[in-house]
Amino acid sequence: MIKIVQESRKEMAGKLIKQGMSEDEAKEKAATHIRATLDTGHLNNWRQHFQAKEGESEKQVDARF
């Protein structure tokens, strides 16, 4: 997720620079506008429906998840 945010900021800054914005201003605007949140509540809901493979222990399921 971090890589996606970093690459998206880089791409946005590049586009803003092409439009005439200074590099520092473009990087700051990209950092301000592109963010991410890991919603652990929804992740936990998904975990409840994550199924074990045949013969898999609970510890193995957790590790795979």
N, C-alpha and C positions, 0 to 999 in steps of 0.2 A: 504494500500500500504506500509506503514511504517513497519507493522508487516511482510509482505512478504520479504522486504529487510533485516530486522533484522534476520529473520529465515534463509534466504539464506546465509547471511554472516556467521552465526553460523555453518551451515552445511559445507560450504566451508572451514572454519577455521579448523573444526574437521577433514576433509579429508586431509588437508595440514599437520596437526599435525601428523596424522597416517603415512604420507610419510616422516616424520623426521624433519619437520620445527618446530622451536620454537613457543610457544603459542603466544607470542607478535608479532612475524613476520607474523604468519598465520593470526591473527586478522587484522593486518595492511593491508596485501595483500588483504584480503577479503573486507575490507572497501574501498580499492582503486578500486577494480574491479567490485563490485556489487553496482550499483546505480540505481536510477529510476528518471523519469521525467514525470510529469503530463502535458500532452499536452492539454492545455485549448482551443486551437484553434480547435482541432478535437472534443473535448468535446462540444464546442459550436455548431459545425456542427451537431452533434448527437442531441442536444437539439432542433434544428429546426424541426426535424422529430419526436420528442416525442409527442405522441398524448394523448389528454385528454380522460378520461373515460366519459361515458354518465353522464351528470348532474354535472360534476366536474368544479369548478371555476378555473380561471387562477392561483389564489393563491394556490389552492390545487394541481394543476398540478406542479407548481414550487416546492412546498414542497415535492411532491412525487419524482420529478426528482432528 
